[in-house]
Amino acid sequence: MRTPAATKTRASRYPIPRNPHPQRDIKGFESLVDELSMAMTRAPAAAVDREIESWLGKICQALDLDRSGIYERDAPDQQVRVTHTWVRVDVPPFPQNFDPEKVLKTLTDWVLAGNSFTFSHPGEIPEDMPDASLFVERYGPKASVVLPMWAGDRVIGAASFDKLRSARQWSPELLHHLAFAVRLFGSAIERKQSEMALQTAQTNLRIASRRNTMSELVASLAHEINQPLGAILSNLGGVGRLLSRKNAEPAMALAAISNAIEDTKRAAEIIRRIRFMFTRHAPHKTALDIEALAAEVVQLIAGEAASRKIRVQIEVVASVPRIIGDRVELQQCVMNLLINALDATAEIKHHHREVTIKIGPEKTRWIRVSVCDNGVGIDPSVANRLFEPFVTTKSEGMGMGLFVIRSIVQNHGGKIWATANPDRGTTFSFTLPAAQKRFAQVSKRA
């Protein structure tokens, strides 16, 4: 704790109110910190910020304080920023665009080095911290505590608690409980940052998987897009010939132009679907027709399947309800499984090459999607590690496709597994939650 060398001559100007019941207040605050500990432990990552701001207010109200703030930095060489604040209604807020490292450079360095800074009245501010004195003169706290915010064995920021209306005593026991409360905030923030980093890494992994899959779709895309482009050229060539002959059949020319327009729209739609599938987007779960989604993916890889002479079909049990999921992520699941199935099937020599997508109920409120092939089957050396990262039997594979699929399926609440077919090939299956009728109707209207 930072303690000034001599402040008695100035202290007389700042009478410090005496608390007639210090132990009772300490016990009450100790109970509050116990509640804070449970709240921070239970709070999911998305709710940590909201909980911290709420508890800053509860702490200030319990201790009759006027203002508090949390300051964070992502790394020792990163800038410190204000992330959470609480201010009593009748007191001035934090300065706009407040930068602790510019306004309070000396104090910020001191606290981020793991030290506490406390004064019960402005006369206690040490002379070697002139920026703190200037801050107090300008923004008015009469008593303040600034504590390092620890997360494990490192300081990730600081917390301040201010009394603006009058001076105030800080007992060692009270400071101990405050430091513990700030450490709870630090642990919750560290957990939130870790989960956010994991989500970012998973998102980047999925984007990388989509981009890698793109190279395997080149042949299919060329086939799909060249079809409407060829039709457009044919129709426009016909119109040109009619015009060169001083067209006496306007209906035929209009029909050719109309066909060219429709083919242009078809090519644009193919490109739009591909661009949407391979761009970064925030996950958005809604009610989806899983059969229609699978059909879209089958259409995208139709050219690749045709070039390998592999038949792809969809079998659906009657009256399958809509499912809940993110369209782009589930497209990626079906796409990756289909490409894997095409690769496995292409290696067999016989002429009957087939991949089937089967969709049907798994159990109450769940739908199963299976991709079955009659290919070479699973290599026994990796059969038990299929869904682990960097496990692959492809010479140029990264071993991330099935790992990403498993992550997506699990984020939807489902599970995924692989089984060897009785005759030949492999079936990969995963489950998805069925949409409740009310949710499905709202999504359909939307």
C-alpha positions in Angstrom: 0.0 0.0 0.0 1.4 3.5 -0.9 1.9 5.5 2.3 3.0 9.2 2.3 6.0 10.3 4.3 4.4 13.2 6.2 0.8 14.5 5.9 -0.2 15.6 9.4 0.0 19.4 8.7 -2.4 19.1 5.7 -4.6 16.4 7.2 -6.3 18.7 9.6 -8.2 20.4 6.7 -9.9 17.1 5.9 -11.8 15.8 9.0 -12.4 12.0 8.6 -15.8 10.8 9.7 -15.7 8.0 12.3 -17.7 4.9 11.8 -19.4 3.9 15.1 -19.9 0.3 14.0 -16.9 -0.7 11.9 -17.0 -4.5 12.7 -20.7 -4.7 11.9 -20.1 -3.0 8.5 -17.1 -5.3 7.9 -19.2 -8.4 8.5 -21.9 -7.1 6.3 -19.4 -6.5 3.5 -17.8 -9.8 4.0 -21.2 -11.5 3.4 -21.6 -9.4 0.3 -18.2 -10.6 -1.0 -19.3 -14.2 -0.5 -22.4 -13.5 -2.7 -20.1 -11.9 -5.2 -17.9 -15.0 -5.3 -20.9 -17.2 -6.1 -22.2 -14.8 -8.7 -18.9 -14.5 -10.5 -18.5 -18.3 -10.5 -21.9 -18.9 -12.0 -22.0 -16.1 -14.5 -21.5 -17.4 -18.1 -18.9 -15.6 -20.2 -21.5 -13.5 -22.0 -22.8 -12.1 -18.7 -19.5 -11.3 -16.9 -19.5 -7.6 -18.0 -23.1 -7.1 -16.9 -22.5 -8.8 -13.6 -19.3 -6.8 -12.9 -21.1 -3.4 -13.4 -23.9 -4.6 -11.2 -21.6 -5.6 -8.4 -19.6 -2.4 -8.6 -22.8 -0.6 -7.7 -23.6 -3.0 -4.9 -20.1 -2.6 -3.4 -20.3 1.2 -3.6 -23.8 1.3 -2.0 -22.8 -1.1 0.8 -19.7 1.1 1.6 -21.4 4.4 1.0 -19.0 5.2 -2.0 -19.8 7.4 -4.9 -17.9 6.0 -7.9 -16.0 3.0 -9.1 -14.3 1.7 -12.2 -12.5 -1.3 -13.7 -9.5 -0.8 -16.0 -8.2 -3.6 -18.2 -5.2 -4.3 -20.5 -4.9 -7.3 -22.7 -1.1 -7.6 -22.3 1.7 -5.8 -20.5 2.5 -3.8 -23.6 -1.1 -2.9 -24.4 -3.0 0.2 -23.5 -5.0 0.4 -20.3 -8.7 1.2 -20.9 -11.8 1.8 -18.8 -14.2 -1.1 -19.3 -16.7 -0.9 -16.4 -18.0 1.9 -14.3 -20.6 2.7 -11.7 -21.5 6.3 -10.6 -24.0 7.5 -8.0 -26.7 9.5 -9.6 -25.9 12.8 -7.9 -22.1 12.8 -8.5 -19.9 13.6 -11.6 -19.3 10.7 -13.9 -15.8 9.6 -15.1 -14.2 12.1 -17.5 -15.1 11.4 -21.1 -12.5 9.4 -23.0 -10.6 9.0 -19.8 -7.1 7.6 -20.4 -5.4 6.5 -17.1 -2.0 6.2 -18.6 -2.0 9.9 -19.8 -3.9 11.5 -16.9 -2.4 9.3 -14.1 0.8 7.9 -15.6 2.7 7.6 -12.3 -0.2 6.1 -10.4 -1.1 3.7 -13.2 2.4 2.4 -13.4 2.5 1.9 -9.7 -0.7 -0.1 -9.5 -0.1 -2.2 -12.6 3.2 -3.2 -11.0 1.1 -5.0 -8.3 0.9 -2.2 -5.7 -2.2 -0.7 -4.0 -2.8 3.1 -3.7 -5.0 4.5 -0.9 -5.7 7.9 0.6 -8.3 8.8 3.2 -8.1 12.5 2.3 -6.3 14.4 -0.4 -3.6 15.5 2.0 -2.3 12.0 2.1 -1.3 11.9 -1.6 2.5 11.6 -1.8 4.4 14.4 -3.3 6.1 12.1 -5.9 2.6 11.5 -7.4 1.8 15.0 -8.7 -0.5 13.6 -11.4 -2.7 12.1 -8.7 -2.9 15.4 -6.9 -3.9 17.2 -10.1 -6.5 14.6 -10.8 -8.0 15.0 -7.3 -8.1 18.8 -7.6 -9.8 18.6 -11.0 -12.2 15.7 -10.5 -12.8 15.8 -6.8 -12.4 12.5 -5.0 -11.9 13.1 -1.2 -10.9 9.5 -0.6 -9.9 6.7 -2.9 -8.6 3.2 -3.2 -7.0 1.9 -6.4 -6.2 -1.9 -6.4 -4.3 -4.1 -8.9 -6.6 -6.6 -10.5 -5.0 -10.0 -10.5 -5.8 -13.0 -12.6 -3.7 -15.8 -11.4 -0.2 -14.6 -11.0 -0.4 -11.6 -13.4 -2.0 -8.1 -13.2 -4.5 -7.6 -16.0 -5.8 -4.2 -14.8 -7.0 -2.3 -11.8 -10.1 -1.2 -9.9 -10.8 2.1 -8.2 -13.3 3.0 -5.5 -13.9 6.7 -4.7 -15.6 8.8 -2.1 -16.4 12.3 -3.6 -18.6 13.9 -0.9 -16.2 13.6 2.1 -13.1 12.0 3.4 -13.2 8.3 4.5 -11.2 5.8 6.5 -10.0 2.5 5.0 -9.4 -0.1 7.6 -6.9 -2.9 6.7 -9.7 -5.5 7.0 -11.9 -3.6 4.6 -9.0 -3.2 2.1 -8.4 -6.9 2.3 -12.0 -7.7 1.4 -12.0 -5.1 -1.4 -8.8 -6.7 -2.8 -10.4 -10.1 -2.8 -13.5 -8.7 -4.6 -11.2 -7.2 -7.3 -9.4 -10.5 -7.6 -12.8 -12.2 -8.2 -13.4 -9.6 -11.0 -10.0 -10.4 -12.5 -10.7 -14.2 -12.5 -14.1 -13.7 -14.2 -12.6 -11.4 -16.8 -9.8 -13.8 -17.5 -12.3 -16.6 -17.9 -14.4 -14.4 -20.3 -11.3 -13.5 -22.3 -10.3 -17.2 -22.5 -13.7 -18.3 -23.8 -13.8 -15.4 -26.3 -10.4 -16.4 -27.5 -11.5 -20.0 -27.9 -14.6 -18.9 -29.8 -12.5 -16.7 -32.1 -10.1 -19.6 -32.7 -12.9 -21.9 -33.5 -14.4 -19.3 -35.9 -11.1 -18.8 -37.6 -10.7 -22.6 -37.8 -14.0 -22.9 -39.5 -13.2 -20.1 -42.0 -9.9 -21.9 -42.8 -11.7 -25.2 -43.3 -14.2 -23.5 -45.6 -11.3 -22.0 -47.6 -9.5 -25.3 -47.8 -12.8 -26.9 -49.0 -13.0 -24.3 -51.7 -10.1 -25.7 -53.6 -11.9 -29.1 -53.7 -15.0 -27.4 -55.2 -13.2 -25.7 -58.1 -14.2 -28.4 -60.6 -17.8 -28.4 -59.4 -18.1 -24.6 -59.5 -16.7 -24.4 -63.0 -19.2 -27.0 -64.1 -22.2 -25.3 -62.3 -21.3 -21.7 -63.5 -20.3 -22.7 -67.0 -23.7 -24.2 -67.7 -25.6 -21.0 -67.4 -22.8 -19.0 -69.0 -22.8 -21.3 -72.0 -26.6 -21.0 -72.2 -26.3 -17.2 -72.1 -23.8 -17.2 -74.9 -26.0 -19.5 -77.0 -29.1 -17.4 -76.5 -27.3 -14.1 -77.2 -25.6 -15.6 -80.3 -29.1 -16.6 -81.6 -30.4 -13.1 -81.0 -27.4 -11.7 -82.9 -28.0 -14.0 -85.8 -31.7 -13.0 -85.9 -30.7 -9.3 -85.9 -28.2 -9.8 -88.7 -30.9 -11.4 -90.8 -33.3 -8.4 -90.2 -35.3 -10.5 -87.7 -38.8 -11.3 -88.8 -39.5 -13.4 -85.7 -39.5 -11.0 -82.7 -41.1 -13.6 -80.4 -38.2 -15.9 -80.9 -35.7 -13.0 -80.1 -37.7 -12.1 -77.0 -37.7 -15.7 -75.8 -33.9 -15.9 -76.3 -33.3 -12.7 -74.4 -35.6 -13.9 -71.6 -33.7 -17.2 -71.3 -30.4 -15.3 -71.2 -31.7 -13.1 -68.3 -32.8 -16.2 -66.4 -29.5 -17.9 -66.9 -27.7 -14.8 -65.7 -29.8 -14.8 -62.5 -29.0 -18.5 -62.0 -25.2 -17.9 -62.4 -25.4 -15.0 -60.0 -27.3 -17.1 -57.4 -24.7 -19.8 -57.5 -22.0 -17.2 -56.9 -24.0 -15.6 -54.1 -24.5 -18.9 -52.3 -20.8 -19.8 -52.5 -19.7 -16.3 -51.3 -22.1 -16.5 -48.3 -20.9 -19.9 -47.4 -17.2 -18.9 -47.3 -17.4 -15.5 -45.6 -17.2 -14.7 -41.9 -20.6 -14.3 -40.3 -22.0 -14.3 -36.8 -23.8 -17.7 -36.0 -27.5 -17.3 -36.3 -29.7 -20.3 -35.4 -33.2 -20.5 -36.8 -35.7 -23.1 -38.0 -34.4 -24.7 -41.2 -35.7 -27.3 -43.7 -32.8 -29.7 -43.5 -33.9 -31.5 -46.7 -33.7 -28.2 -48.7 -30.4 -27.4 -47.1 -28.9 -30.8 -48.1 -30.4 -30.4 -51.6 -28.6 -27.0 -52.0 -25.3 -28.6 -51.1 -25.8 -31.5 -53.4 -26.5 -29.1 -56.2 -23.2 -27.2 -55.5 -21.1 -30.4 -55.7 -23.1 -31.9 -58.6 -20.4 -31.1 -61.1 -17.7 -32.8 -59.0 -19.9 -35.9 -58.5 -20.6 -36.1 -62.2 -16.9 -35.8 -63.2 -16.2 -38.8 -60.8 -19.2 -40.7 -62.1 -20.7 -40.9 -58.6 -24.4 -40.8 -58.0 -25.6 -38.6 -55.1 -29.1 -39.0 -53.8 -31.2 -37.8 -50.8 -33.6 -40.1 -48.9 -36.0 -38.5 -46.4 -38.4 -40.2 -44.1 -41.9 -38.6 -44.5 -42.9 -35.7 -42.2 -39.5 -34.8 -40.9 -39.9 -31.5 -39.0 -37.7 -28.5 -39.4 -34.5 -28.3 -37.3 -32.8 -25.6 -35.3 -29.4 -24.5 -36.6 -27.2 -22.0 -38.3 -27.6 -22.4 -42.1 -24.0 -21.7 -43.1 -22.4 -23.9 -40.5 -24.7 -26.8 -41.3 -24.1 -26.4 -45.0 -20.4 -26.7 -44.2 -21.0 -29.9 -42.2 -22.9 -31.5 -45.1 -20.4 -30.2 -47.6 -17.4 -31.6 -45.9 -19.0 -35.0 -45.3 -20.1 -35.2 -48.9 -16.6 -34.3 -50.2 -15.1 -36.9 -47.9 -17.6 -39.5 -49.2 -16.8 -38.6 -52.8 -13.1 -39.0 -52.2 -13.6 -42.4 -50.6 -16.0 -43.6 -53.3 -13.8 -42.4 -56.1 -11.1 -44.8 -55.0 -13.1 -47.9 -55.7 -12.9 -49.6 -59.1 -16.4 -50.9 -59.7 -18.9 -48.9 -61.7 -21.6 -48.7 -59.0 -20.5 -45.6 -57.1 -23.1 -44.0 -54.8 -23.4 -41.6 -52.0 -26.7 -41.2 -50.1 -27.8 -38.5 -47.7 -30.4 -40.0 -45.3 -32.6 -37.8 -43.2 -35.0 -39.1 -40.5 -36.0 -38.9 -36.8 -33.4 -40.2 -34.3 -35.6 -39.9 -31.2 -38.1 -37.5 -29.7 -37.2 -33.9 -30.8 -34.0 -34.9 -32.7 -33.3 -35.4 -36.4 -30.5 -37.6 -37.7 -28.6 -36.7 -40.9 -26.4 -39.5 -42.4 -24.0 -39.4 -45.3 -23.4 -43.0 -46.6 -20.9 -44.1 -49.2 -19.8 -47.4 -50.7 -16.2 -46.4 -50.8 -13.0 -47.8 -49.4 -14.0 -47.5 -45.7 -12.1 -46.1 -42.7 -8.4 -46.8 -42.2 -8.2 -48.9 -39.0 -5.2 -46.9 -37.8 -7.3 -43.8 -37.4 -10.8 -45.3 -36.8 -10.7 -44.3 -33.1 -9.3 -40.8 -33.7 -11.4 -39.6 -36.6 -12.7 -36.5 -34.9 -9.4 -35.4 -33.4 -7.5 -32.5 -34.9 -4.7 -33.2 -37.5 -5.8 -36.8 -38.0 -6.1 -37.6 -41.8 -5.5 -40.3 -44.3 -5.4 -37.8 -47.2 -2.0 -37.1 -48.6 -2.7 -33.4 -48.8 -5.3 -33.2 -46.0 -5.0 -31.0 -42.9 -7.0 -33.3 -40.7 -9.3 -30.5 -39.5 -12.5 -31.2 -41.5 -14.1 -33.7 -39.1 -12.8 -31.9 -36.1 -14.6 -28.7 -37.3 -17.7 -30.7 -38.1 -17.8 -32.1 -34.6 -17.4 -28.7 -33.1 -20.3 -27.3 -35.1 -22.6 -30.3 -34.3 -21.7 -30.1 -30.6 -22.4 -26.3 -30.6 -25.9 -27.2 -31.9 -26.4 -29.6 -29.0 -26.0 -32.8 -31.1 -23.5 -35.6 -31.5 -21.6 -37.1 -34.5 -20.3 -40.6 -35.1 -19.1 -42.9 -37.8 -19.9 -46.6 -38.5 -18.7 -49.1 -41.0 -21.4 -50.3 -43.5 -22.1 -54.0 -43.5 -21.1 -54.5 -47.1 -18.8 -51.6 -48.1 -18.1 -48.0 -47.2 -18.8 -45.8 -44.2 -21.7 -43.8 -42.8 -21.2 -40.6 -40.9 -24.2 -39.5 -38.9 -25.0 -36.5 -36.7 -28.0 -35.3 -34.8 -29.7 -31.9 -34.7 -32.5 -30.5 -32.5 -36.0 -30.4 -34.1 -37.7 -27.0 -34.0 -40.7 -26.6 -31.8 -43.9 -25.8 -33.8 -44.2 -22.3 -32.4 -40.5 -21.5 -33.2 -40.8 -23.0 -36.7 -43.9 -21.0 -37.5 -42.2 -17.7 -36.4 -39.1 -18.5 -38.4 -41.1 -19.3 -41.5 -43.0 -16.0 -41.2 -39.7 -14.2 -40.7 
